[in-house]
């Protein structure tokens, strides 16, 4: 009986040891097979101007899938489906982006291009859309402030949320006087870094997506602001979604996190 009891005890100890070793081996295997999450030690600011909205949903889907927040600059531009980007038909789109925590700024209401400084402290501007499209008009400070603010007011009608107090001039064309006008109106002008020009408005034959992806993935640096559009009329091979998602993955692997503008109110992605 004593020998039998000792045999049972020995067998139990042996089984417990095997279970322990097996558990350690499984834990070690799991640790070895887990892909480490790259550490976030740099920041990039993704921004999108409205454009023709042909890839708007694709951009939104990619940002949501990658858990990335971006900043959108809105003008009332004609879209690829024949309406305008601030029409009621786009209300669900802007509402969903706002709900997800993205940020928004004005791109002027009629996508108004700066031409040159004018007399009496004014500036000459040329709207691309609206009742005065194609006309060169002299804006004083009050008139230009209304042009910036119209996008903000319309966005609030669509989403019940105000834009951040930021704006971007169409084409990035500005003068010190124009920037001062925006500042006096309470809106900070946001440009983009040279490496942040993502090239989606360039000729796709001369600037294929593979080249644009490689360049941006390599050249973007800490603190850079990028710029792309939610659709471009002239580009035959659309930049998004061909480039955007892989660019985000490449930047994450380089240690970038993504934040919204303005920088003082940055919100990093999870």
Number of C-alpha atoms within 10 A of each C-alpha: 6 7 8 9 10 11 12 12 12 11 12 12 12 12 12 11 12 12 12 12 12 12 12 12 12 12 12 11 11 11 11 10 9 8 8 8 9 13 12 15 11 16 22 23 27 23 25 19 23 25 25 22 23 19 20 18 13 16 20 18 14 17 20 13 10 14 13 23 27 24 24 28 26 28 30 25 22 20 19 16 10 8 15 18 23 22 14 14 12 14 15 12 17 20 16 13 20 17 11 15 15 19 24 29 30 31 32 26 24 24 28 27 21 21 16 17 18 15 10 8 13 20 23 19 21 20 21 19 18 14 9 13 14 14 13 17 18 19 21 17 18 13 13 21 19 16 21 28 24 19 26 27 17 21 24 14 14 20 18 12 16 18 23 18 20 22 28 27 22 20 13 14 13 19 14 8 16 24 18 15 23 23 16 13 17 14 21 19 22 19 19 18 15 13 18 22 18 24 21 24 19 16 13 18 10 8 15 16 21 11 14 20 21 14 16 20 22 14 11 21 18 13 15 19 24 22 23 23 24 23 24 22 13 12 15 12 15 20 26 20 15 13 20 19 19 15 18 22 13 17 23 22 15 17 15 23 24 23 25 26 24 19 10 7 11 15 19 17 14 9
